[in-house]
């Protein structure tokens, strides 16, 4: 199975999720450090749609100015534009496999798509 994780190595939850993926037999992991290689707006839209989430539900509030900018109440296009321009606004870690996409907070949620 192929798994892609949009990862921030400074985030404990992201590191724990990556460890679960790396320890699982038969899982080939692609790690994308999304702060260095941000996903496109189209990719973000696809990830959230596949996960059954709105972009606002995938918005990182802690440590960002998202609330000051009114992003939690903004329309999906506005949120996606902001995330594509400033990937720090993307909550992490997002993991995609052929079984789906999950925002792995807490990290155990990754088990749902393995």
VMD Tcl script that builds the backbone (N, CA, C; Angstrom):
set m [mol new atoms 342]
animate dup $m
set s [atomselect $m all]
$s set {name element resname resid chain x y z} {
  {N N UNK 1 A 0.840 -1.179 0.000}
  {CA C UNK 1 A 0.000 0.000 0.000}
  {C C UNK 1 A 0.884 1.241 0.000}
  {N N UNK 2 A 0.465 2.219 -0.770}
  {CA C UNK 2 A 1.160 3.506 -0.809}
  {C C UNK 2 A 0.452 4.481 0.136}
  {N N UNK 3 A 1.216 5.216 0.923}
  {CA C UNK 3 A 0.674 6.248 1.810}
  {C C UNK 3 A 1.494 7.518 1.620}
  {N N UNK 4 A 0.799 8.637 1.526}
  {CA C UNK 4 A 1.464 9.937 1.457}
  {C C UNK 4 A 1.061 10.720 2.681}
  {N N UNK 5 A 2.053 11.265 3.377}
  {CA C UNK 5 A 1.803 12.089 4.558}
  {C C UNK 5 A 2.298 13.501 4.277}
  {N N UNK 6 A 1.410 14.471 4.523}
  {CA C UNK 6 A 1.807 15.877 4.473}
  {C C UNK 6 A 2.244 16.193 5.893}
  {N N UNK 7 A 3.538 16.340 6.043}
  {CA C UNK 7 A 4.231 16.230 7.324}
  {C C UNK 7 A 4.930 17.525 7.711}
  {N N UNK 8 A 4.914 17.786 9.025}
  {CA C UNK 8 A 5.724 18.854 9.601}
  {C C UNK 8 A 6.586 18.183 10.674}
  {N N UNK 9 A 7.901 18.079 10.428}
  {CA C UNK 9 A 8.751 17.365 11.379}
  {C C UNK 9 A 8.830 18.020 12.756}
  {N N UNK 10 A 8.388 19.258 12.894}
  {CA C UNK 10 A 8.392 19.925 14.202}
  {C C UNK 10 A 7.147 19.594 15.020}
  {N N UNK 11 A 6.176 18.913 14.414}
  {CA C UNK 11 A 4.904 18.592 15.072}
  {C C UNK 11 A 4.951 17.175 15.641}
  {N N UNK 12 A 4.718 17.039 16.929}
  {CA C UNK 12 A 4.743 15.733 17.584}
  {C C UNK 12 A 3.704 14.774 17.018}
  {N N UNK 13 A 2.499 15.255 16.765}
  {CA C UNK 13 A 1.458 14.387 16.211}
  {C C UNK 13 A 1.848 13.903 14.824}
  {N N UNK 14 A 2.439 14.787 14.043}
  {CA C UNK 14 A 2.886 14.415 12.704}
  {C C UNK 14 A 4.000 13.363 12.784}
  {N N UNK 15 A 4.937 13.556 13.687}
  {CA C UNK 15 A 6.020 12.575 13.853}
  {C C UNK 15 A 5.481 11.223 14.298}
  {N N UNK 16 A 4.513 11.215 15.210}
  {CA C UNK 16 A 3.930 9.953 15.693}
  {C C UNK 16 A 3.153 9.252 14.581}
  {N N UNK 17 A 2.451 10.026 13.773}
  {CA C UNK 17 A 1.716 9.441 12.650}
  {C C UNK 17 A 2.682 8.820 11.653}
  {N N UNK 18 A 3.759 9.532 11.348}
  {CA C UNK 18 A 4.772 9.006 10.442}
  {C C UNK 18 A 5.367 7.712 10.995}
  {N N UNK 19 A 5.608 7.661 12.285}
  {CA C UNK 19 A 6.160 6.440 12.896}
  {C C UNK 19 A 5.205 5.260 12.721}
  {N N UNK 20 A 3.903 5.493 12.885}
  {CA C UNK 20 A 2.917 4.425 12.676}
  {C C UNK 20 A 2.999 3.916 11.244}
  {N N UNK 21 A 3.083 4.838 10.296}
  {CA C UNK 21 A 3.158 4.453 8.883}
  {C C UNK 21 A 4.430 3.665 8.594}
  {N N UNK 22 A 5.559 4.131 9.117}
  {CA C UNK 22 A 6.844 3.485 8.836}
  {C C UNK 22 A 6.958 2.108 9.488}
  {N N UNK 23 A 6.264 1.911 10.607}
  {CA C UNK 23 A 6.324 0.629 11.304}
  {C C UNK 23 A 5.387 -0.418 10.709}
  {N N UNK 24 A 4.460 0.012 9.865}
  {CA C UNK 24 A 3.465 -0.908 9.298}
  {C C UNK 24 A 4.048 -1.655 8.112}
  {N N UNK 25 A 4.027 -2.987 8.184}
  {CA C UNK 25 A 4.504 -3.809 7.070}
  {C C UNK 25 A 3.640 -3.556 5.837}
  {N N UNK 26 A 4.298 -3.507 4.688}
  {CA C UNK 26 A 3.585 -3.378 3.428}
  {C C UNK 26 A 3.155 -1.975 3.065}
  {N N UNK 27 A 3.572 -0.988 3.850}
  {CA C UNK 27 A 3.211 0.404 3.550}
  {C C UNK 27 A 4.443 1.133 3.037}
  {N N UNK 28 A 4.347 1.650 1.828}
  {CA C UNK 28 A 5.396 2.488 1.252}
  {C C UNK 28 A 4.999 3.933 1.498}
  {N N UNK 29 A 5.840 4.659 2.214}
  {CA C UNK 29 A 5.489 6.006 2.643}
  {C C UNK 29 A 6.206 7.062 1.806}
  {N N UNK 30 A 5.444 8.014 1.330}
  {CA C UNK 30 A 5.989 9.213 0.710}
  {C C UNK 30 A 5.760 10.349 1.690}
  {N N UNK 31 A 6.833 11.021 2.059}
  {CA C UNK 31 A 6.755 12.119 3.009}
  {C C UNK 31 A 6.885 13.437 2.249}
  {N N UNK 32 A 5.891 14.290 2.416}
  {CA C UNK 32 A 5.916 15.612 1.808}
  {C C UNK 32 A 5.953 16.631 2.944}
  {N N UNK 33 A 7.061 17.330 3.072}
  {CA C UNK 33 A 7.133 18.402 4.064}
  {C C UNK 33 A 6.401 19.597 3.474}
  {N N UNK 34 A 5.128 19.704 3.831}
  {CA C UNK 34 A 4.235 20.637 3.160}
  {C C UNK 34 A 4.595 22.108 3.353}
  {N N UNK 35 A 5.383 22.424 4.358}
  {CA C UNK 35 A 5.826 23.811 4.503}
  {C C UNK 35 A 6.894 24.158 3.465}
  {N N UNK 36 A 7.630 23.144 3.003}
  {CA C UNK 36 A 8.651 23.334 1.964}
  {C C UNK 36 A 8.089 23.061 0.572}
  {N N UNK 37 A 7.163 22.106 0.471}
  {CA C UNK 37 A 6.548 21.714 -0.798}
  {C C UNK 37 A 5.032 21.744 -0.617}
  {N N UNK 38 A 4.443 22.926 -0.604}
  {CA C UNK 38 A 3.004 22.999 -0.321}
  {C C UNK 38 A 2.152 22.379 -1.429}
  {N N UNK 39 A 1.052 21.749 -1.032}
  {CA C UNK 39 A 0.133 21.229 -2.033}
  {C C UNK 39 A -0.550 22.384 -2.766}
  {N N UNK 40 A -0.965 22.122 -3.977}
  {CA C UNK 40 A -1.695 23.131 -4.731}
  {C C UNK 40 A -3.095 23.287 -4.152}
  {N N UNK 41 A -3.744 24.351 -4.547}
  {CA C UNK 41 A -5.131 24.562 -4.137}
  {C C UNK 41 A -6.001 23.393 -4.586}
  {N N UNK 42 A -5.781 22.928 -5.814}
  {CA C UNK 42 A -6.568 21.802 -6.333}
  {C C UNK 42 A -6.325 20.530 -5.520}
  {N N UNK 43 A -5.079 20.280 -5.141}
  {CA C UNK 43 A -4.762 19.090 -4.341}
  {C C UNK 43 A -5.401 19.199 -2.968}
  {N N UNK 44 A -5.331 20.378 -2.367}
  {CA C UNK 44 A -5.971 20.572 -1.066}
  {C C UNK 44 A -7.473 20.311 -1.156}
  {N N UNK 45 A -8.108 20.851 -2.192}
  {CA C UNK 45 A -9.544 20.646 -2.365}
  {C C UNK 45 A -9.853 19.156 -2.479}
  {N N UNK 46 A -9.043 18.424 -3.238}
  {CA C UNK 46 A -9.247 16.982 -3.399}
  {C C UNK 46 A -9.050 16.246 -2.077}
  {N N UNK 47 A -8.011 16.608 -1.328}
  {CA C UNK 47 A -7.757 15.951 -0.047}
  {C C UNK 47 A -8.928 16.138 0.912}
  {N N UNK 48 A -9.402 17.376 1.035}
  {CA C UNK 48 A -10.507 17.630 1.966}
  {C C UNK 48 A -11.793 16.962 1.503}
  {N N UNK 49 A -12.048 16.988 0.205}
  {CA C UNK 49 A -13.251 16.330 -0.314}
  {C C UNK 49 A -13.206 14.830 -0.036}
  {N N UNK 50 A -12.056 14.205 -0.315}
  {CA C UNK 50 A -11.910 12.770 -0.075}
  {C C UNK 50 A -12.037 12.445 1.411}
  {N N UNK 51 A -11.555 13.337 2.251}
  {CA C UNK 51 A -11.638 13.132 3.703}
  {C C UNK 51 A -13.035 13.414 4.251}
  {N N UNK 52 A -13.908 14.012 3.416}
  {CA C UNK 52 A -15.249 14.361 3.897}
  {C C UNK 52 A -15.238 15.558 4.820}
  {N N UNK 53 A -14.279 16.450 4.584}
  {CA C UNK 53 A -14.108 17.639 5.424}
  {C C UNK 53 A -14.278 18.897 4.577}
  {N N UNK 54 A -14.629 19.973 5.235}
  {CA C UNK 54 A -14.586 21.265 4.574}
  {C C UNK 54 A -13.174 21.822 4.741}
  {N N UNK 55 A -12.753 22.717 3.869}
  {CA C UNK 55 A -11.450 23.349 4.079}
  {C C UNK 55 A -11.344 24.028 5.454}
  {N N UNK 56 A -12.428 24.637 5.916}
  {CA C UNK 56 A -12.392 25.286 7.238}
  {C C UNK 56 A -12.113 24.277 8.346}
  {N N UNK 57 A -12.576 23.033 8.183}
  {CA C UNK 57 A -12.308 21.994 9.187}
  {C C UNK 57 A -10.847 21.559 9.152}
  {N N UNK 58 A -10.154 21.813 8.062}
  {CA C UNK 58 A -8.740 21.477 7.937}
  {C C UNK 58 A -7.823 22.651 8.195}
  {N N UNK 59 A -8.384 23.719 8.702}
  {CA C UNK 59 A -7.643 24.950 8.955}
  {C C UNK 59 A -6.929 24.882 10.299}
  {N N UNK 60 A -5.663 25.227 10.297}
  {CA C UNK 60 A -4.907 25.271 11.551}
  {C C UNK 60 A -5.138 26.619 12.209}
  {N N UNK 61 A -5.653 26.602 13.422}
  {CA C UNK 61 A -5.922 27.839 14.153}
  {C C UNK 61 A -4.782 28.178 15.107}
  {N N UNK 62 A -4.302 27.154 15.797}
  {CA C UNK 62 A -3.253 27.371 16.802}
  {C C UNK 62 A -1.967 27.846 16.124}
  {N N UNK 63 A -1.427 28.955 16.630}
  {CA C UNK 63 A -0.162 29.456 16.106}
  {C C UNK 63 A -0.269 30.167 14.775}
  {N N UNK 64 A -1.490 30.490 14.355}
  {CA C UNK 64 A -1.679 31.207 13.099}
  {C C UNK 64 A -2.582 32.418 13.335}
  {N N UNK 65 A -2.729 33.227 12.301}
  {CA C UNK 65 A -3.627 34.376 12.384}
  {C C UNK 65 A -4.966 34.093 11.695}
  {N N UNK 66 A -5.289 32.822 11.537}
  {CA C UNK 66 A -6.504 32.428 10.815}
  {C C UNK 66 A -7.762 33.049 11.408}
  {N N UNK 67 A -7.870 33.049 12.718}
  {CA C UNK 67 A -9.070 33.618 13.352}
  {C C UNK 67 A -9.124 35.123 13.156}
  {N N UNK 68 A -8.004 35.799 13.307}
  {CA C UNK 68 A -7.974 37.248 13.103}
  {C C UNK 68 A -8.398 37.623 11.688}
  {N N UNK 69 A -8.108 36.745 10.739}
  {CA C UNK 69 A -8.444 36.996 9.336}
  {C C UNK 69 A -9.854 36.535 8.972}
  {N N UNK 70 A -10.563 35.947 9.939}
  {CA C UNK 70 A -11.931 35.500 9.684}
  {C C UNK 70 A -12.022 34.230 8.856}
  {N N UNK 71 A -10.922 33.488 8.757}
  {CA C UNK 71 A -10.909 32.300 7.903}
  {C C UNK 71 A -11.827 31.170 8.376}
  {N N UNK 72 A -12.024 30.971 9.686}
  {CA C UNK 72 A -12.931 29.885 10.089}
  {C C UNK 72 A -14.359 30.053 9.554}
  {N N UNK 73 A -14.753 31.289 9.284}
  {CA C UNK 73 A -16.107 31.546 8.787}
  {C C UNK 73 A -16.124 31.885 7.302}
  {N N UNK 74 A -14.976 31.816 6.641}
  {CA C UNK 74 A -14.884 32.170 5.223}
  {C C UNK 74 A -15.368 31.027 4.340}
  {N N UNK 75 A -15.657 31.335 3.092}
  {CA C UNK 75 A -16.070 30.296 2.146}
  {C C UNK 75 A -14.869 29.420 1.789}
  {N N UNK 76 A -15.171 28.262 1.216}
  {CA C UNK 76 A -14.141 27.257 0.921}
  {C C UNK 76 A -13.046 27.802 0.011}
  {N N UNK 77 A -13.413 28.556 -1.008}
  {CA C UNK 77 A -12.421 29.090 -1.944}
  {C C UNK 77 A -11.442 30.017 -1.240}
  {N N UNK 78 A -11.943 30.852 -0.356}
  {CA C UNK 78 A -11.085 31.784 0.383}
  {C C UNK 78 A -10.114 31.021 1.277}
  {N N UNK 79 A -10.614 30.001 1.955}
  {CA C UNK 79 A -9.761 29.193 2.841}
  {C C UNK 79 A -8.697 28.462 2.028}
  {N N UNK 80 A -9.104 27.863 0.917}
  {CA C UNK 80 A -8.143 27.145 0.078}
  {C C UNK 80 A -7.086 28.092 -0.489}
  {N N UNK 81 A -7.492 29.273 -0.925}
  {CA C UNK 81 A -6.532 30.268 -1.423}
  {C C UNK 81 A -5.519 30.627 -0.335}
  {N N UNK 82 A -6.010 30.834 0.887}
  {CA C UNK 82 A -5.125 31.197 1.995}
  {C C UNK 82 A -4.154 30.063 2.312}
  {N N UNK 83 A -4.645 28.823 2.334}
  {CA C UNK 83 A -3.791 27.667 2.619}
  {C C UNK 83 A -2.732 27.478 1.541}
  {N N UNK 84 A -3.123 27.656 0.280}
  {CA C UNK 84 A -2.168 27.489 -0.811}
  {C C UNK 84 A -1.082 28.557 -0.750}
  {N N UNK 85 A -1.456 29.755 -0.330}
  {CA C UNK 85 A -0.495 30.853 -0.244}
  {C C UNK 85 A 0.373 30.754 1.012}
  {N N UNK 86 A -0.212 30.250 2.092}
  {CA C UNK 86 A 0.482 30.166 3.383}
  {C C UNK 86 A 0.226 28.783 3.989}
  {N N UNK 87 A 1.043 27.800 3.642}
  {CA C UNK 87 A 0.776 26.426 4.074}
  {C C UNK 87 A 0.790 26.216 5.588}
  {N N UNK 88 A 1.291 27.179 6.354}
  {CA C UNK 88 A 1.226 27.061 7.815}
  {C C UNK 88 A -0.228 26.978 8.278}
  {N N UNK 89 A -1.167 27.404 7.432}
  {CA C UNK 89 A -2.585 27.372 7.766}
  {C C UNK 89 A -3.208 25.986 7.602}
  {N N UNK 90 A -2.459 25.037 7.043}
  {CA C UNK 90 A -2.971 23.678 6.845}
  {C C UNK 90 A -2.747 22.877 8.123}
  {N N UNK 91 A -3.821 22.325 8.660}
  {CA C UNK 91 A -3.656 21.476 9.836}
  {C C UNK 91 A -3.015 20.163 9.399}
  {N N UNK 92 A -2.282 19.552 10.290}
  {CA C UNK 92 A -1.519 18.364 9.939}
  {C C UNK 92 A -1.599 17.343 11.053}
  {N N UNK 93 A -1.244 16.141 10.668}
  {CA C UNK 93 A -0.827 15.650 9.363}
  {C C UNK 93 A -2.015 15.111 8.565}
  {N N UNK 94 A -2.011 15.382 7.301}
  {CA C UNK 94 A -2.952 14.753 6.380}
  {C C UNK 94 A -2.271 13.525 5.800}
  {N N UNK 95 A -3.001 12.421 5.744}
  {CA C UNK 95 A -2.469 11.184 5.172}
  {C C UNK 95 A -3.455 10.687 4.124}
  {N N UNK 96 A -2.903 10.303 2.961}
  {CA C UNK 96 A -3.713 9.779 1.869}
  {C C UNK 96 A -3.232 8.375 1.510}
  {N N UNK 97 A -4.162 7.433 1.442}
  {CA C UNK 97 A -3.898 6.086 0.933}
  {C C UNK 97 A -4.997 5.764 -0.070}
  {N N UNK 98 A -4.943 4.579 -0.660}
  {CA C UNK 98 A -6.006 4.194 -1.584}
  {C C UNK 98 A -7.329 3.953 -0.863}
  {N N UNK 99 A -7.301 3.937 0.460}
  {CA C UNK 99 A -8.529 3.763 1.247}
  {C C UNK 99 A -9.130 5.089 1.696}
  {N N UNK 100 A -8.457 6.215 1.412}
  {CA C UNK 100 A -9.021 7.505 1.783}
  {C C UNK 100 A -7.991 8.485 2.287}
  {N N UNK 101 A -8.496 9.564 2.858}
  {CA C UNK 101 A -7.673 10.630 3.425}
  {C C UNK 101 A -8.180 10.911 4.824}
  {N N UNK 102 A -7.257 11.144 5.731}
  {CA C UNK 102 A -7.627 11.522 7.097}
  {C C UNK 102 A -6.698 12.624 7.593}
  {N N UNK 103 A -7.279 13.527 8.377}
  {CA C UNK 103 A -6.498 14.451 9.188}
  {C C UNK 103 A -6.244 13.680 10.479}
  {N N UNK 104 A -5.016 13.300 10.704}
  {CA C UNK 104 A -4.670 12.348 11.762}
  {C C UNK 104 A -4.386 13.044 13.086}
  {N N UNK 105 A -5.429 13.621 13.642}
  {CA C UNK 105 A -5.395 14.226 14.957}
  {C C UNK 105 A -6.522 13.597 15.765}
  {N N UNK 106 A -6.271 12.692 16.636}
  {CA C UNK 106 A -4.992 12.153 17.061}
  {C C UNK 106 A -4.412 11.188 16.028}
  {N N UNK 107 A -3.174 10.829 16.231}
  {CA C UNK 107 A -2.441 10.030 15.244}
  {C C UNK 107 A -3.065 8.670 14.971}
  {N N UNK 108 A -3.789 8.115 15.919}
  {CA C UNK 108 A -4.383 6.795 15.735}
  {C C UNK 108 A -5.412 6.760 14.609}
  {N N UNK 109 A -5.924 7.907 14.217}
  {CA C UNK 109 A -6.924 7.973 13.145}
  {C C UNK 109 A -6.347 7.392 11.840}
  {N N UNK 110 A -5.044 7.412 11.701}
  {CA C UNK 110 A -4.435 6.864 10.476}
  {C C UNK 110 A -4.806 5.404 10.279}
  {N N UNK 111 A -5.072 4.686 11.352}
  {CA C UNK 111 A -5.432 3.266 11.260}
  {C C UNK 111 A -6.680 3.051 10.394}
  {N N UNK 112 A -7.564 4.041 10.320}
  {CA C UNK 112 A -8.805 3.931 9.547}
  {C C UNK 112 A -8.543 3.742 8.054}
  {N N UNK 113 A -7.373 4.176 7.573}
  {CA C UNK 113 A -7.108 4.113 6.142}
  {C C UNK 113 A -5.925 3.210 5.810}
  {N N UNK 114 A -5.540 2.364 6.739}
  {CA C UNK 114 A -4.460 1.405 6.497}
  {C C UNK 114 A -5.017 0.003 6.303}
}
mol reanalyze $m
mol bondsrecalc $m
mol representation Tube
mol addrep $m
